[in-house]
Amino acid sequence: MKLVTRRSIVIVLALTVTVAVLWGLFAARGQAPNASTLFSPLFEAYQRIKSNFYRPENAPDARLLKGAIEGMIETLGDPYSRYLPAEDYRQFNEGFEKEVVEEFGGLGMQIEVRDGKLLVVAPLHDTPASRAGIEAGDWILEINGESTEGITQEQAVKKLRGPKGTLVTLKIRREDGTEKIFEIVRDIITVKIVSHSVLAGGQVGYIQVYTFNTLTRVDVEKALKDLLARGVKGLILDLRNNPGGLLNQAVDLASLFIDEGPVLKVQSRNGSEVYNSKGNRYPNLPLAVLVNRGTASASEIVAGAIRDHQMGVLFGKRTFGKGVIQTSFTLSDGSAILLTTAEYFTPQGHRVHETGLSPDVLIEKESEILPKALQWVVSNLGRTCPCSPPVRYDHSARARPSPFLVWFAP
């Protein structure tokens, strides 16, 4: 057998440490496996590759280690868990910071990779993507003539972001199977947080929340105070095409409308945790919450909590159905793994992941959602919540599988 290099020995030692850690975890649970039997094929395969593969330049240690980690994560069968090499992890963190507090050049849409295919979660408000007609649920088949089959989120972001004024050509497939070509010019995407106005002759306050970043709760409360000072007697909270964001901001925002009790329940392998309302100091005016297929993650937390506490009524379309939480774990070489570590449920224990929230009033035509919600709010002026939907709602109707499954905004 040929000798392996010093670097190869380091890789083997690193894997040995990993095995030792795993052994310790199993032993602590009284389930210690035979380590030599369980992990020896891994070392044997590594040594055979390093000693015998006819093109050694294609088998550097870093690539083999990356492949081993990716293989383990792939076997989990979870589209949200993935491995990020050091440079990709650095860009991931930079991208998250831009989406939360800054601006960037791109198209303005949240994307997700499902089974190696690129999906639009939601076009962001007043961006090149939304103005061009990109819709939540569109599958992006090609970017500038290149297939997206097998693409990663990081690769897609690199292709879709770019300098202002440059052109991107997208081939998309709609949910009904039709295909379209879009030519979209990149622009500076400024992350808008909240907007508000008055409707119905000043009687109804309208608040639209576009994302959940570090300022969301503060901006919504400012809007709420302004509307109440102007004498509104009812409210509309628009969460359409809001793909989510920070969990703590979802809890804080929901607390503005929920007096007390749980906002969501989180279940992990180590047990459960309840996030409670921080208290509501404002009157419980009649509240309509607008949702659609682009309402996801943190937005679903807020909508589900308001509905379960009967502090508002949901109008629109079934939501996205993203009800799991990811945690990043940095590895010794600066790379990281993103693992799904928990799932959340509404206060009454309803599952959101892969089912979404079915609205109290289902409205398929997007242009009719706001008018019908406004009509309901106006008809309930002078009352306070808890409030009931205008039609009897069957909770069993929620459990319909969604084709959708942490994402980026190129």
C-alpha positions in Angstrom: 0.0 0.0 0.0 1.3 3.5 -0.9 1.9 6.0 1.9 -0.7 8.8 2.3 0.5 12.4 2.6 0.8 14.3 5.9 -2.3 16.3 4.9 -4.2 13.0 4.4 -3.2 11.9 7.8 -4.6 15.1 9.3 -7.9 14.4 7.5 -8.0 10.9 8.9 -7.3 12.2 12.4 -10.1 14.7 12.0 -12.5 12.0 11.0 -11.2 9.9 14.0 -12.1 12.7 16.4 -15.5 12.9 14.8 -16.0 9.2 15.3 -14.8 9.5 18.9 -17.4 12.2 19.6 -20.1 10.1 18.0 -19.0 7.1 20.0 -19.2 9.2 23.2 -22.8 10.3 22.4 -23.9 6.8 21.7 -22.2 5.5 24.8 -23.8 8.1 27.0 -27.2 6.8 25.8 -26.2 3.2 26.4 -26.2 2.5 22.7 -22.5 2.3 21.9 -21.9 0.7 18.5 -18.8 -1.2 17.5 -16.9 1.7 16.2 -14.4 -0.4 14.2 -17.2 -2.1 12.4 -19.4 1.0 11.9 -16.8 3.5 10.7 -13.9 1.4 9.3 -15.5 1.3 5.8 -15.2 5.2 5.7 -11.4 5.0 6.4 -10.9 2.1 4.1 -12.7 3.9 1.2 -10.6 7.1 1.9 -7.3 5.1 1.8 -8.3 3.2 -1.3 -9.1 6.4 -3.1 -5.9 8.1 -2.1 -3.8 5.1 -3.0 -5.4 3.8 -6.1 -7.6 6.3 -7.9 -5.9 6.8 -11.3 -6.4 10.6 -11.3 -5.2 11.8 -7.9 -5.6 15.4 -8.9 -9.4 14.8 -8.8 -9.2 13.5 -5.2 -7.8 16.2 -3.0 -8.4 15.9 0.7 -10.6 18.9 0.9 -12.9 17.6 -1.9 -13.2 14.2 -0.3 -14.0 15.6 3.1 -16.6 17.9 1.6 -18.1 15.0 -0.3 -18.3 12.9 2.9 -20.1 15.7 4.8 -22.5 16.4 1.9 -23.2 12.7 1.6 -24.2 12.5 5.3 -26.5 15.5 5.0 -28.0 14.3 1.8 -29.1 11.1 3.4 -31.2 13.1 5.9 -33.7 13.8 3.1 -34.2 17.4 4.4 -34.1 20.2 1.8 -33.2 22.8 4.4 -30.1 21.0 5.8 -27.0 21.6 3.8 -23.2 22.0 3.9 -21.6 25.4 3.2 -17.8 25.5 2.4 -16.0 28.4 4.1 -16.3 30.9 1.3 -20.0 30.1 0.7 -20.7 30.4 4.5 -19.0 33.8 4.5 -21.2 34.9 1.6 -24.2 33.4 3.2 -23.7 35.6 6.3 -23.0 38.7 4.2 -26.1 38.0 2.1 -28.3 37.6 5.2 -27.0 40.9 6.6 -27.9 42.6 3.3 -31.4 41.2 3.2 -32.0 42.2 6.8 -30.6 45.7 7.1 -29.1 46.9 3.8 -29.7 46.9 0.0 -28.3 45.0 -2.9 -28.4 44.8 -6.7 -30.7 42.2 -8.0 -34.2 41.2 -9.0 -36.0 41.2 -5.7 -37.5 37.8 -4.9 -37.1 35.1 -2.3 -36.0 31.8 -3.7 -35.8 28.2 -2.4 -34.3 25.0 -3.9 -36.5 22.0 -3.8 -35.2 18.6 -5.1 -32.6 20.4 -7.1 -35.1 22.8 -8.7 -35.3 26.6 -8.1 -38.6 27.9 -6.7 -39.8 31.4 -6.2 -41.2 31.8 -2.7 -42.3 35.4 -3.1 -41.5 38.4 -5.3 -40.7 41.3 -3.0 -42.9 44.4 -3.2 -42.2 47.0 -5.9 -39.0 45.3 -7.3 -38.0 44.3 -10.8 -39.3 40.8 -10.2 -42.8 41.8 -9.0 -43.1 44.5 -11.7 -42.2 42.0 -14.4 -45.0 39.6 -13.2 -43.0 36.9 -11.4 -45.3 35.1 -9.0 -45.0 33.0 -5.8 -44.8 29.3 -6.9 -43.0 29.9 -10.2 -40.3 27.4 -11.0 -37.2 29.0 -12.5 -36.1 26.5 -15.2 -33.2 28.6 -16.8 -31.1 31.6 -15.9 -29.6 33.3 -19.0 -30.2 30.2 -21.0 -28.5 27.8 -18.5 -30.5 25.1 -16.8 -31.1 25.4 -13.0 -31.4 21.7 -12.6 -29.2 20.7 -9.6 -28.4 24.3 -8.7 -27.7 25.3 -5.1 -29.1 28.4 -3.4 -25.7 30.0 -3.3 -25.1 29.4 -7.0 -28.5 30.8 -7.9 -27.9 34.0 -5.8 -24.6 34.6 -7.6 -26.3 34.3 -11.0 -29.3 36.4 -10.1 -27.7 39.3 -8.2 -25.5 41.8 -10.0 -25.0 45.4 -10.9 -27.9 47.8 -11.5 -28.9 48.0 -15.2 -27.8 44.6 -16.2 -30.2 42.1 -17.8 -31.3 38.7 -16.6 -33.3 36.3 -18.7 -35.5 33.8 -16.8 -37.4 30.8 -18.1 -40.1 29.9 -15.7 -42.9 27.3 -15.3 -46.1 28.3 -13.7 -48.1 26.0 -11.4 -50.5 25.3 -14.2 -47.6 24.0 -16.4 -47.3 26.9 -18.7 -43.8 28.3 -19.5 -42.8 31.9 -20.0 -39.6 33.9 -20.7 -38.9 37.0 -18.6 -36.3 39.6 -19.4 -35.7 41.6 -16.2 -33.3 44.5 -15.6 -31.5 44.4 -12.3 -32.0 47.3 -9.9 -30.9 48.3 -6.4 -33.2 46.4 -4.1 -33.9 48.4 -0.9 -35.4 46.2 1.8 -38.7 47.9 2.6 -40.1 47.0 6.0 -43.5 48.5 6.6 -46.0 50.9 5.0 -49.3 52.1 6.3 -52.3 54.2 5.2 -56.0 54.8 6.0 -58.9 53.3 4.1 -62.7 53.6 4.1 -62.8 57.3 4.7 -60.3 57.1 7.5 -62.1 54.4 9.5 -59.8 51.5 8.7 -56.0 51.4 9.2 -54.0 49.4 6.7 -50.5 48.1 7.6 -48.4 46.1 5.1 -45.3 44.2 6.5 -42.8 43.2 3.8 -40.1 41.4 5.9 -39.2 40.5 9.4 -35.9 42.1 10.2 -34.5 43.9 13.3 -36.7 46.9 12.8 -40.0 45.2 11.9 -41.7 45.3 15.3 -40.6 48.9 16.0 -41.9 50.1 12.6 -45.2 48.3 12.9 -45.8 49.8 16.4 -45.1 53.3 15.0 -47.6 52.7 12.2 -50.2 51.3 14.7 -49.8 54.3 17.0 -50.2 56.7 14.1 -53.3 55.0 12.8 -54.9 54.9 16.3 -54.2 58.6 16.8 -56.0 59.2 13.5 -59.1 57.5 14.9 -59.3 54.3 13.0 -61.8 51.7 14.2 -60.6 48.6 12.4 -57.3 47.3 11.0 -55.9 45.3 8.1 -52.6 43.6 8.4 -51.2 42.6 5.0 -48.7 39.7 5.1 -49.0 38.8 1.4 -45.7 37.9 -0.3 -43.8 38.3 3.0 -41.3 35.4 3.1 -40.5 35.8 6.8 -37.3 36.5 8.6 -36.3 36.7 12.3 -38.2 34.6 14.7 -38.0 37.0 17.6 -39.5 39.8 15.4 -42.5 37.5 14.6 -43.1 36.9 18.3 -42.8 40.7 19.0 -45.1 41.7 16.2 -47.8 39.1 17.1 -47.6 40.4 20.7 -49.0 43.7 19.4 -52.3 42.0 18.7 -52.4 39.2 21.3 -53.1 40.0 24.9 -51.5 37.0 26.5 -50.7 33.3 25.9 -48.6 31.4 23.4 -47.6 32.8 20.0 -46.0 29.5 18.9 -44.8 26.2 20.2 -41.4 24.8 19.1 -40.6 21.1 19.2 -37.1 19.8 18.9 -35.4 16.4 19.7 -34.6 17.8 23.2 -38.2 18.8 24.1 -40.6 21.6 23.5 -40.5 25.4 24.1 -43.4 27.9 24.2 -42.9 31.5 23.0 -45.5 33.7 24.8 -47.0 37.1 23.9 -45.2 39.9 25.5 -48.5 41.7 26.2 -50.7 43.9 24.1 -51.2 47.5 25.1 -53.6 48.4 22.2 -57.3 48.0 21.7 -58.4 44.7 20.0 -60.0 46.3 17.0 -61.6 44.2 14.2 -58.5 42.8 12.4 -58.3 41.2 8.9 -55.0 39.5 8.1 -54.2 39.1 4.3 -52.2 36.0 3.2 -51.3 34.2 0.0 -48.8 31.6 -1.4 -45.9 34.0 -0.7 -46.8 34.3 3.1 -44.1 32.1 4.7 -42.2 31.3 7.9 -42.3 34.3 10.3 -45.4 35.6 8.5 -47.2 32.2 9.1 -46.2 32.4 12.8 -48.0 35.8 13.1 -51.0 34.8 11.1 -51.5 31.5 12.8 -51.1 33.0 16.3 -53.7 35.8 15.6 -56.2 33.3 14.2 -55.8 30.8 17.0 -56.4 33.5 19.6 -59.4 34.8 17.5 -57.8 38.2 17.4 -58.3 38.4 13.6 -59.6 36.7 10.5 -57.4 35.4 7.7 -58.4 36.3 4.1 -56.7 35.1 0.9 -54.9 32.0 -0.3 -53.3 29.1 1.5 -49.8 30.1 2.8 -46.4 28.7 1.8 -46.0 26.1 4.6 -42.5 26.6 6.0 -42.7 25.5 9.7 -39.2 24.4 10.5 -36.2 26.1 12.1 -32.6 25.9 11.0 -29.4 26.3 13.2 -25.9 26.9 11.7 -22.9 25.0 13.1 -19.5 26.4 12.2 -16.8 23.7 11.6 -13.1 24.0 12.4 -12.1 25.0 8.9 -14.6 27.9 8.7 -17.2 25.9 6.8 -20.6 25.2 8.3 -23.6 22.9 8.2 -27.1 24.2 8.4 -29.3 21.7 10.1 -33.1 21.7 10.7 -33.3 21.5 14.4 -36.9 22.1 15.3 -40.5 22.5 14.0 -43.0 25.0 15.2 -46.7 24.8 15.6 -49.5 27.3 16.1 -50.7 28.1 19.7 -53.4 25.4 19.3 -50.9 22.9 18.1 -51.7 23.0 14.3 -48.9 22.0 12.0 -47.7 24.5 9.5 -44.8 22.8 7.7 -45.7 21.4 4.3 -49.4 22.2 4.9 -49.5 26.0 5.3 -52.4 27.9 6.8 -55.8 27.7 5.1 -57.5 31.1 5.3 -60.8 31.6 7.0 -62.1 33.2 3.8 -60.5 31.6 0.7 -60.1 34.1 -2.1 -58.3 32.8 -5.2 -58.3 36.1 -7.2 -55.5 38.3 -5.7 -57.2 41.5 -6.6 -60.3 40.6 -4.6 -58.5 39.9 -1.3 -58.2 43.4 0.0 -61.7 44.6 -1.0 -63.4 41.6 0.6 -61.3 42.0 3.8 -62.1 45.7 3.9 -65.8 44.9 3.6 -65.6 42.6 6.6 -63.7 45.1 8.7 -66.2 47.9 7.9 -69.1 45.6 8.8 -67.5 45.0 12.2 -66.6 48.6 13.1 -67.4 49.4 16.7 -66.8 45.9 17.9 -63.7 44.3 19.4 -62.0 40.9 19.1 -62.1 38.0 19.9 -63.9 37.8 16.5 -65.2 35.1 14.3 -64.9 34.7 10.5 -67.9 35.5 8.3 -68.3 31.8 7.5 -67.9 28.7 9.6 -64.3 27.5 9.4 -63.3 23.8 9.4 -59.9 23.3 11.0 -59.5 20.0 9.3 -59.2 21.8 6.0 -55.7 22.8 6.8 -53.9 19.5 6.2 -53.4 19.7 2.5 -49.8 18.9 1.4 -47.9 21.9 -0.2 -45.4 21.4 -3.0 -43.2 23.9 -1.3 -40.6 23.6 1.2 -33.8 29.4 5.1 -33.7 31.1 1.5 -32.2 34.1 -0.2 -33.4 37.2 -2.0 -31.6 37.7 -5.3 
